Amino acid sequence: MVTSVNVPRLVIAAPSSGSGKTTVATGLMAAFAERGLAVSPHKAGPDYIDPGYHALATGRPGRNLDAFMCGPELVAPLFAHGSAGCDLAVVEGVMGLYDGAAGRGELASTAQVAKLLRAPVVLVVDASSQSRSVAALVHGFASFDPQVRLGGVILNKVGSDRHEVMLREALEEAGTPVLGVLRRAPQVATPSRHLGLVPVAERRADALASVAALAGQVRAGCDLESLLALARTAPPLDCAVWSPREALAQAAGGAPAGSPVPPAPAGPRPVVAVAGGPAFTFSYAEHAELLTAAGAQVVAFDPLRDEALPEGTSGLVIGGGFPEVYAPELSANEPLRAAVAAFAEAGGPVAAECAGLLYLAGSLDGKPMCGVLDADARMSERLTLGYREAVAVADSSLAANGTRLRGHEFHRTVIEPGAGTTPAWGFTHPERRVEGFVRGGVHASYLHTHWAAQPSVAARFTAAARAAAGSGAVGGDRDGG
């Protein structure tokens, strides 16, 4: 059902990566939340790490808006779902404003997301090495696509009062409002490593301090009233509001969008254990919502600390993260490794992505892992990064043979062999190759996917968990709860 979404909103963009988008976006989220506003945090693109900081800043789940993986048609509905009941939404962009999927024009760019949301854009400009030229730069970004509404600029890394005066004079000539000025300062402590910022789950106390410091920087340097006024100029957004239950009904060939949604399946709810903790931090909020709507009882566990799977586990989801950083600790937890291996051997459904793939391997950097897969993994100098188009090449607990979806690879590890006798996916773009492993109930791959784009995978996986519990091979009955 199409509705009118009236959430004030801003998109925080930049001419290029490294300009300060994360600093400004996270700082704005925290500063507005401190004022008592309910702030909805969003991130354009497939990034898993920044949304963790957004969640700390706002107290709400950080959600991704990815026009490549989910399709442009789902950007507004997913935004409406995440921002329901909020006073303000802040969307952090990806890369440069007009950078998107390679060779696909504007697809998955921050500019495309801003247009789909009818949201004004605030451009964060690294002004450290320019003065009057900033006006030409901003003019180019403002005029490149007339459908993108540039509402103002936040100047970052400004060196002095005199430098600020020159920048403001130049932008005044260009007719672009300056909504904030941030001085050159020591970087707020948000440490990075081989795949970007260190996730919140690994440094929660320090991350809280970092977010508070970002809020202080933004509060001191930005015109919050003008930014809020700009957000309120966003016109009503007429779109459907994404619903996990309705998405599942449509995927099953049920009633059209807007029709009454059938209730979740009756009977015992299969327990789907989802790996979390510092080693497995990559997950989209919609995955758990879809599993729950499909009738699963989602229970989190931490492979670094828990020595057994949650009671009654009949499905296992192990997403992305940094197992390479914690390989000794994961290896030392022998009881859990044995439990995972036994669960897989009994035919229990397992969905493993990237970090999960490594955890199921025989070894990671020489440290024993679960041994579910006849493969070994290690760190590599090469970064594998990019969007992929894939098709399932076999039936599995996650996808039926022939299921097509889009995903994303992001890792500095390799696994040998790269595919099992029965691969998980055949990549059709940008290169053709097979990848991953299907073995019994196990589906393991490097490919990160967003289940909102293909809700049938959540339904299929939950059904496999329910069947596994019913067979008595794994898990066990739990009441409907």
Phi and psi in degrees as a GROMACS rama.xvg file:
@    title "Ramachandran Plot"
@    xaxis  label "Phi"
@    yaxis  label "Psi"
@TYPE xy
-75.5674  133.285  VAL-2
-133.885  170.263  THR-3
-101.287  116.676  SER-4
-97.9887  121.958  VAL-5
-117.736  34.8769  ASN-6
-79.6059  122.454  VAL-7
-57.8172  142.065  PRO-8
-153.876  150.459  ARG-9
-134.256  145.135  LEU-10
-110.21  125.135  VAL-11
-98.5679  113.797  ILE-12
-123.959  -179.797  ALA-13
-157.75  161.856  ALA-14
-66.7625  -27.1472  PRO-15
-160.026  168.16  SER-16
-63.2393  151.834  SER-17
84.335  6.96538  GLY-18
-84.7157  -18.4738  SER-19
117.997  18.7421  GLY-20
-57.2992  -47.1951  LYS-21
-64.7676  -40.9642  THR-22
-57.2306  -50.6024  THR-23
-69.7506  -47.4722  VAL-24
-62.1817  -48.7331  ALA-25
-65.9437  -40.9452  THR-26
-62.6095  -41.7124  GLY-27
-63.735  -44.7612  LEU-28
-56.6895  -48.0163  MET-29
-67.7229  -41.6383  ALA-30
-63.7872  -42.4442  ALA-31
-71.2789  -35.8686  PHE-32
-64.13  -36.5933  ALA-33
-61.7197  -26.4144  GLU-34
-84.7537  3.44781  ARG-35
94.8786  4.54497  GLY-36
-80.9161  143.245  LEU-37
-83.0311  109.869  ALA-38
-106.807  127.215  VAL-39
-96.319  118.352  SER-40
-95.5491  137.15  PRO-41
-139.404  155.585  HIS-42
-134.664  125.606  LYS-43
-72.7946  140.26  ALA-44
89.767  -172.827  GLY-45
-91.0727  5.64155  PRO-46
-58.1834  133.385  ASP-47
-100.489  -22.8655  TYR-48
-83.663  -49.5377  ILE-49
-55.5724  -40.2995  ASP-50
-59.1544  -25.0078  PRO-51
-65.0238  -40.4113  GLY-52
-70.5462  -36.4624  TYR-53
-60.8327  -41.024  HIS-54
-64.4359  -38.9084  ALA-55
-62.0126  -40.0468  LEU-56
-68.5608  -29.4468  ALA-57
-115.988  -20.4792  THR-58
77.4532  13.1797  GLY-59
-126.337  156.494  ARG-60
-60.4048  133.077  PRO-61
-75.0265  130.368  GLY-62
-122.273  145.151  ARG-63
-97.1593  145.861  ASN-64
-122.558  99.6126  LEU-65
-119.721  105.412  ASP-66
-73.1504  -17.8704  ALA-67
-80.8905  -53.8164  PHE-68
-71.0091  -37.5962  MET-69
-101.184  -14.9962  CYS-70
90.1786  142.953  GLY-71
-55.3078  -31.0665  PRO-72
-67.7679  -18.225  GLU-73
-97.9327  -7.53177  LEU-74
-60.9156  -52.1708  VAL-75
-66.3771  -45.3141  ALA-76
-59.8351  -40.3724  PRO-77
-68.045  -37.2533  LEU-78
-61.8973  -45.1911  PHE-79
-63.2477  -37.9315  ALA-80
-62.8564  -48.1861  HIS-81
-70.9924  -31.6586  GLY-82
-96.0111  4.23127  SER-83
-55.8018  130.108  ALA-84
79.835  6.2767  GLY-85
-95.9764  158.503  CYS-86
-90.0368  -20.5803  ASP-87
-160.227  143.911  LEU-88
-123.05  135.948  ALA-89
-121.422  124.939  VAL-90
-111.862  116.002  VAL-91
-82.983  130.118  GLU-92
-76.4911  -175.467  GLY-93
-128.584  137.021  VAL-94
51.3396  -144.953  MET-95
-80.3998  160.064  GLY-96
-51.1581  -41.4923  LEU-97
-103.364  8.69004  TYR-98
-84.8289  130.2  ASP-99
-137.4  -153.808  GLY-100
-62.1016  133.283  ALA-101
-55.6497  127.154  ALA-102
73.8574  11.2635  GLY-103
-118.524  23.4075  ARG-104
65.7279  -130.322  GLY-105
-84.0366  -3.9009  GLU-106
-54.847  127.487  LEU-107
71.0256  13.5331  ALA-108
-83.001  161.28  SER-109
-60.2618  -38.463  THR-110
-60.0107  -42.6441  ALA-111
-64.5897  -42.5857  GLN-112
-61.7925  -42.699  VAL-113
-60.8896  -40.9258  ALA-114
-68.6613  -40.568  LYS-115
-65.0087  -29.9345  LEU-116
-93.887  -4.15868  LEU-117
52.4935  44.1331  ARG-118
-108.833  140.643  ALA-119
-68.9874  148.625  PRO-120
-107.649  135.577  VAL-121
-108.998  122.154  VAL-122
-95.3715  121.239  LEU-123
-92.0055  117.474  VAL-124
-114.067  125.8  VAL-125
-75.0458  104.56  ASP-126
-97.5801  14.3132  ALA-127
-63.8296  -25.4974  SER-128
-123.953  30.4423  SER-129
-153.533  162.917  GLN-130
-131.587  -94.5884  SER-131
-66.286  -26.6111  ARG-132
-60.6543  -18.8032  SER-133
-59.117  -31.5732  VAL-134
-66.3697  -39.9489  ALA-135
-66.5778  -41.2029  ALA-136
-60.5581  -50.7298  LEU-137
-66.1176  -39.6645  VAL-138
-59.1317  -41.655  HIS-139
-62.3438  -43.5932  GLY-140
-68.6985  -34.7609  PHE-141
-72.0322  -31.2839  ALA-142
-99.6546  -10.7475  SER-143
-59.5742  -42.7214  PHE-144
-132.863  106.936  ASP-145
-60.4161  -18.3425  PRO-146
-80.2555  -12.6905  GLN-147
-91.26  121.113  VAL-148
-96.6429  104.986  ARG-149
-84.574  111.184  LEU-150
-90.0855  -14.2298  GLY-151
166.43  178.995  GLY-152
-128.981  143.064  VAL-153
-114.04  121.265  ILE-154
-88.9674  125.071  LEU-155
-110.749  151.006  ASN-156
60.0205  43.6636  LYS-157
-80.0763  135.162  VAL-158
-85.4307  -30.6252  GLY-159
-162.636  172.868  SER-160
-59.6257  -43.455  ASP-161
-62.7627  -42.2006  ARG-162
-59.9546  -44.1801  HIS-163
-60.9943  -43.1021  GLU-164
-59.6722  -45.7158  VAL-165
-62.5386  -41.9769  MET-166
-65.6969  -43.5637  LEU-167
-64.0085  -41.4255  ARG-168
-61.4709  -43.2369  GLU-169
-64.2155  -43.471  ALA-170
-74.2513  -27.5892  LEU-171
-64.655  -41.5182  GLU-172
-59.6103  -36.1716  GLU-173
-81.8223  -9.58939  ALA-174
77.2021  24.1179  GLY-175
-107.66  122.252  THR-176
-65.0377  138.44  PRO-177
-94.6297  115.127  VAL-178
-100.662  -2.59017  LEU-179
-177.934  152.809  GLY-180
-137.405  120.157  VAL-181
-111.716  126.663  LEU-182
-79.2987  160.341  ARG-183
-62.1391  130.34  ARG-184
-154.651  157.802  ALA-185
-54.1446  138.747  PRO-186
-59.9243  132.99  GLN-187
-58.6701  141.689  VAL-188
-68.1002  87.3783  ALA-189
-127.126  81.7407  THR-190
-61.5614  148.809  PRO-191
-118.53  165.107  SER-192
-151.388  -149.619  ARG-193
-65.5199  -20.6623  HIS-194
-120.49  19.4732  LEU-195
117.312  -153.632  GLY-196
-61.3639  149.82  LEU-197
-71.6652  128.146  VAL-198
-60.8093  153.645  PRO-199
-56.2019  -41.0976  VAL-200
-60.7913  -20.9658  ALA-201
-89.373  -12.923  GLU-202
-152.048  51.4498  ARG-203
-59.1639  -47.0638  ARG-204
-62.4113  -45.9696  ALA-205
-66.0765  -35.2579  ASP-206
-66.3576  -38.332  ALA-207
-60.2999  -41.8247  LEU-208
-65.3895  -38.7233  ALA-209
-63.1755  -43.973  SER-210
-64.6534  -40.6175  VAL-211
-61.9542  -39.7182  ALA-212
-66.4545  -39.6157  ALA-213
-62.6319  -41.1983  LEU-214
-61.3199  -39.6719  ALA-215
-64.3194  -42.0455  GLY-216
-60.2518  -47.6286  GLN-217
-68.6379  -41.0014  VAL-218
-58.2546  -42.0929  ARG-219
-73.7416  -31.023  ALA-220
-108.436  -10.0644  GLY-221
-116.245  150.8  CYS-222
-88.1765  89.1042  ASP-223
-63.5274  -35.1829  LEU-224
-65.0928  -42.7283  GLU-225
-67.9658  -37.0215  SER-226
-65.8585  -41.1961  LEU-227
-66.3627  -39.1933  LEU-228
-62.9107  -40.1721  ALA-229
-62.9068  -43.7875  LEU-230
-58.8989  -34.6666  ALA-231
-76.3386  -6.29924  ARG-232
-83.3474  -9.31912  THR-233
-61.7076  127.674  ALA-234
-73.4931  165.704  PRO-235
-54.885  141.349  PRO-236
-107.314  109.671  LEU-237
-89.0917  109.707  ASP-238
-161.274  168.505  CYS-239
-76.5245  152.647  ALA-240
-98.2906  120.931  VAL-241
-60.4099  136.638  TRP-242
-132.994  129.679  SER-243
-62.1498  -39.6881  PRO-244
-67.3415  -41.9405  ARG-245
-67.4328  -37.4962  GLU-246
-62.4326  -40.9346  ALA-247
-65.9729  -40.2145  LEU-248
-63.0898  -42.7532  ALA-249
-66.3417  -39.8367  GLN-250
-63.7858  -29.5748  ALA-251
-84.0408  3.28388  ALA-252
82.6819  24.9189  GLY-253
-81.7747  -153.118  GLY-254
-65.5724  156.319  ALA-255
-62.7324  164.94  PRO-256
-54.059  137.116  ALA-257
96.0016  -12.8057  GLY-258
-77.1715  161.639  SER-259
-55.5827  137.438  PRO-260
-91.2569  130.144  VAL-261
-67.2726  154.349  PRO-262
-68.7092  162.343  PRO-263
-62.9541  154.671  ALA-264
-54.7475  141.294  PRO-265
-78.53  167.599  ALA-266
97.9099  -178.419  GLY-267
-57.3238  141.525  PRO-268
-92.2791  121.4  ARG-269
-65.6459  139.896  PRO-270
-84.6482  118.572  VAL-271
-106.869  113.366  VAL-272
-85.2899  128.181  ALA-273
-115.726  122.16  VAL-274
-68.0231  138.408  ALA-275
-143.276  -150.265  GLY-276
79.9093  -178.114  GLY-277
-59.5253  -29.0808  PRO-278
-84.7238  -18.136  ALA-279
-134.256  77.7942  PHE-280
-102.657  -6.73822  THR-281
-92.1526  114.581  PHE-282
-160.799  145.47  SER-283
-94.1601  135.478  TYR-284
-57.3919  -32.0493  ALA-285
-67.2033  -22.7552  GLU-286
-63.2546  -50.4328  HIS-287
-63.9864  -36.0762  ALA-288
-65.3487  -39.7418  GLU-289
-68.647  -43.1646  LEU-290
-60.0434  -43.6148  LEU-291
-63.2191  -43.9641  THR-292
-65.0712  -29.2113  ALA-293
-77.786  -6.45374  ALA-294
110.28  4.84447  GLY-295
-85.2374  154.088  ALA-296
-100.554  108.797  GLN-297
-87.4175  125.447  VAL-298
-129.29  125.812  VAL-299
-84.1769  149.198  ALA-300
-145.711  161.253  PHE-301
-118.137  109.016  ASP-302
-63.7332  -13.123  PRO-303
-79.2429  -25.7157  LEU-304
-122.392  -34.1504  ARG-305
-82.9251  131.849  ASP-306
-95.3288  0.520824  GLU-307
-145.797  155.859  ALA-308
-70.0393  154.759  LEU-309
-54.3553  147.044  PRO-310
-54.8542  131.796  GLU-311
79.8679  10.7356  GLY-312
-55.5543  125.923  THR-313
-127.672  5.27971  SER-314
-153.675  145.292  GLY-315
-133.747  122.679  LEU-316
-116.164  122.45  VAL-317
-125.09  102.57  ILE-318
-87.5841  -153.329  GLY-319
-85.507  174.044  GLY-320
157.966  -146.44  GLY-321
-130.428  62.3305  PHE-322
-64.7807  -25.0552  PRO-323
-63.2613  -29.3342  GLU-324
-74.7215  -28.1009  VAL-325
-114.695  20.9735  TYR-326
-54.6746  -44.6087  ALA-327
-61.3197  -42.2549  PRO-328
-69.016  -42.0021  GLU-329
-62.4369  -40.7562  LEU-330
-66.3137  -36.473  SER-331
-68.1654  -21.8686  ALA-332
-82.9356  70.4403  ASN-333
-63.8711  -38.4327  GLU-334
-59.2834  -41.021  PRO-335
-71.4901  -39.4221  LEU-336
-58.5084  -41.0148  ARG-337
-66.5853  -38.1165  ALA-338
-65.5084  -41.6828  ALA-339
-63.6171  -44.1677  VAL-340
-62.1094  -41.8991  ALA-341
-66.8051  -39.3042  ALA-342
-60.976  -46.4914  PHE-343
-65.6633  -40.0581  ALA-344
-64.2517  -30.96  GLU-345
-79.3082  -1.69144  ALA-346
93.6241  8.05236  GLY-347
-62.2101  142.045  GLY-348
-70.9433  131.511  PRO-349
-131.862  125.548  VAL-350
-112.702  114.082  ALA-351
-124.592  128.776  ALA-352
-122.339  126.221  GLU-353
56.3518  -96.1012  CYS-354
-57.4845  -38.5809  ALA-355
-61.878  -39.3816  GLY-356
-57.3931  -46.8534  LEU-357
-63.9751  -39.1441  LEU-358
-65.7641  -31.8028  TYR-359
-80.3584  -11.382  LEU-360
-68.2279  172.042  ALA-361
-68.6203  -37.8885  GLY-362
-155.068  159.614  SER-363
-134.515  115.604  LEU-364
50.8218  40.5411  ASP-365
83.4317  -5.96708  GLY-366
-94.1299  130.896  LYS-367
-59.8493  134.558  PRO-368
-111.156  -148.318  MET-369
-77.3117  -22.4705  CYS-370
72.5684  19.4067  GLY-371
-72.2947  -35.1382  VAL-372
-106.558  142.61  LEU-373
-83.6835  70.1963  ASP-374
-159.004  156.633  ALA-375
-129.037  144.596  ASP-376
-120.594  154.701  ALA-377
-155.716  159.214  ARG-378
-67.1127  152.987  MET-379
-135.602  156.883  SER-380
-75.4339  -18.7248  GLU-381
-92.1732  130.595  ARG-382
-88.8044  124.131  LEU-383
-101.113  118.362  THR-384
-148.407  131.476  LEU-385
151.397  163.324  GLY-386
-74.6166  150.276  TYR-387
-135.535  148.845  ARG-388
-109.521  131.824  GLU-389
-137.321  157.713  ALA-390
-135.041  136.241  VAL-391
-68.0901  129.863  ALA-392
-102.451  5.12713  VAL-393
-158.282  157.081  ALA-394
-68.5145  141.175  ASP-395
-149.597  177.835  SER-396
-67.1401  -16.5457  SER-397
-101.593  -37.961  LEU-398
-146.817  145.07  ALA-399
-78.9408  149.116  ALA-400
-52.0075  128.825  ASN-401
96.0853  -7.4351  GLY-402
-62.6344  129.02  THR-403
-108.863  136.894  ARG-404
-155.778  171.256  LEU-405
-111.837  145.752  ARG-406
-145.986  -165.637  GLY-407
-147.536  136.171  HIS-408
-107.624  141.857  GLU-409
-160.428  92.4279  PHE-410
-161.583  157.511  HIS-411
-118.775  36.6196  ARG-412
-126.97  163.21  THR-413
-131.041  150.994  VAL-414
-124.355  137.316  ILE-415
-126.645  123.452  GLU-416
-71.2511  164.321  PRO-417
-80.9399  -12.2043  GLY-418
-148.847  149.322  ALA-419
-87.1254  -178.085  GLY-420
-56.4374  -37.7354  THR-421
-113.112  103.627  THR-422
-70.6527  163.661  PRO-423
-83.6113  -46.9829  ALA-424
-132.85  150.39  TRP-425
-108.597  120.442  GLY-426
-81.9465  133.788  PHE-427
-109.464  -14.9052  THR-428
-158.572  138.625  HIS-429
-83.9628  -13.3792  PRO-430
-129.101  162.036  GLU-431
-99.9535  121.494  ARG-432
-165.808  162.335  ARG-433
-102.976  155.022  VAL-434
-155.39  147.859  GLU-435
87.9361  -174.649  GLY-436
-139.162  134.368  PHE-437
-121.527  120.888  VAL-438
-147.845  111.975  ARG-439
61.3283  -124.067  GLY-440
-89.555  3.11498  GLY-441
-89.9227  132.19  VAL-442
-125.618  111.328  HIS-443
-131.644  134.278  ALA-444
-160.792  159.033  SER-445
-75.105  -18.1389  TYR-446
-72.9071  121.737  LEU-447
-82.4827  133.63  HIS-448
-127.675  159.017  THR-449
-115.419  110.28  HIS-450
-68.2765  -17.1714  TRP-451
-61.6308  -26.878  ALA-452
-74.7258  -23.028  ALA-453
-145.127  72.8321  GLN-454
-58.7061  -18.9723  PRO-455
-60.5882  -25.7131  SER-456
-68.4456  -37.2934  VAL-457
-67.043  -41.9278  ALA-458
-64.4961  -43.0704  ALA-459
-64.9125  -43.3782  ARG-460
-66.6225  -41.7573  PHE-461
-63.8438  -39.9919  THR-462
-62.9038  -38.9814  ALA-463
-65.0424  -39.211  ALA-464
-65.6643  -40.9254  ALA-465
-63.97  -41.2235  ARG-466
-66.9702  -39.2715  ALA-467
-64.015  -41.0536  ALA-468
-65.8377  -41.0822  ALA-469
-66.1063  -29.2177  GLY-470
-74.7434  -17.8078  SER-471
82.3628  -3.33281  GLY-472
-69.2462  -35.4942  ALA-473
-137.391  168.098  VAL-474
59.8964  -138.486  GLY-475
163.819  169.552  GLY-476
-68.6278  138.508  ASP-477
-129.833  147.142  ARG-478
-71.2107  165.279  ASP-479
-61.5337  -24.8751  GLY-480
